[in-house]
Amino acid sequence: MITDMIETPESSNIARIGYDNDNKELRVDFKAGGSYLYSNVPSQLYENMVKAPSKGKFFHSSIKNVFKFTKLN
């Protein structure tokens, strides 16, 4: 279960991200609306995303079209 969501005010595209270490799930909430849960994401990749200067660029190069996802809303 994702308990802590990190706000990303510096991102023009991503509102917040969170990670479930037990289930290896990454949640991404977008500023334009929509929340997605990505499956089987390694914890190191999440940590790299948190540290990335551009969350959107990191998402597009390392998460999108790489991991299966479920749209939450």
C-alpha positions as CSV (number, residue, x, y, z in Angstrom):
1,M,0.0,0.0,0.0
2,I,1.3,3.5,-0.9
3,T,1.3,5.5,2.3
4,D,3.4,8.6,1.4
5,M,2.9,10.6,-1.7
6,I,5.7,13.1,-2.6
7,E,4.5,16.4,-4.0
8,T,6.4,17.6,-7.1
9,P,5.6,21.3,-7.5
10,E,8.7,21.7,-9.6
11,S,7.2,19.5,-12.3
12,S,5.0,21.0,-15.0
13,N,3.3,17.6,-15.7
14,I,3.4,15.4,-12.5
15,A,1.6,16.5,-9.4
16,R,2.9,13.7,-7.0
17,I,4.4,10.3,-6.9
18,G,4.4,7.5,-4.4
19,Y,5.8,3.9,-4.1
20,D,4.7,0.7,-2.5
21,N,7.9,-1.2,-1.6
22,D,6.1,-4.5,-0.8
23,N,4.3,-4.7,-4.1
24,K,6.8,-2.7,-6.3
25,E,4.1,-0.3,-7.4
26,L,4.6,3.3,-8.5
27,R,1.7,5.7,-8.4
28,V,1.9,8.8,-10.6
29,D,-0.7,11.6,-10.3
30,F,-0.7,14.1,-13.1
31,K,-1.5,17.8,-12.9
32,A,-3.8,17.6,-15.8
33,G,-5.8,14.9,-14.1
34,G,-5.5,11.1,-13.9
35,S,-3.7,8.8,-11.6
36,Y,-1.9,5.6,-12.7
37,L,-0.4,2.7,-10.9
38,Y,2.7,1.1,-12.6
39,S,3.5,-2.5,-11.7
40,N,6.9,-4.3,-11.0
41,V,8.8,-1.0,-10.8
42,P,12.2,-1.6,-9.0
43,S,12.7,0.6,-5.9
44,Q,15.9,2.0,-7.3
45,L,14.0,3.3,-10.3
46,Y,11.6,5.1,-7.9
47,E,14.5,6.5,-5.9
48,N,16.1,7.8,-9.2
49,M,12.8,9.4,-10.2
50,V,12.6,11.2,-6.8
51,K,16.2,12.6,-7.3
52,A,15.7,13.4,-11.0
53,P,15.9,17.1,-11.9
54,S,13.0,16.6,-14.3
55,K,10.4,14.1,-13.1
56,G,8.5,14.3,-16.4
57,K,11.6,13.5,-18.5
58,F,12.5,10.7,-16.2
59,F,9.0,9.3,-16.4
60,H,8.9,9.4,-20.2
61,S,12.3,7.8,-20.6
62,S,12.2,5.2,-17.9
63,I,8.6,4.4,-16.8
64,K,6.1,5.2,-19.6
65,N,5.8,2.4,-22.2
66,V,8.1,0.2,-20.1
67,F,5.9,-0.9,-17.2
68,K,2.3,-2.2,-17.2
69,F,-0.1,0.2,-15.6
70,T,-3.7,0.6,-14.3
71,K,-5.6,3.9,-14.6
72,L,-7.0,4.7,-11.1
73,N,-9.4,7.4,-12.1
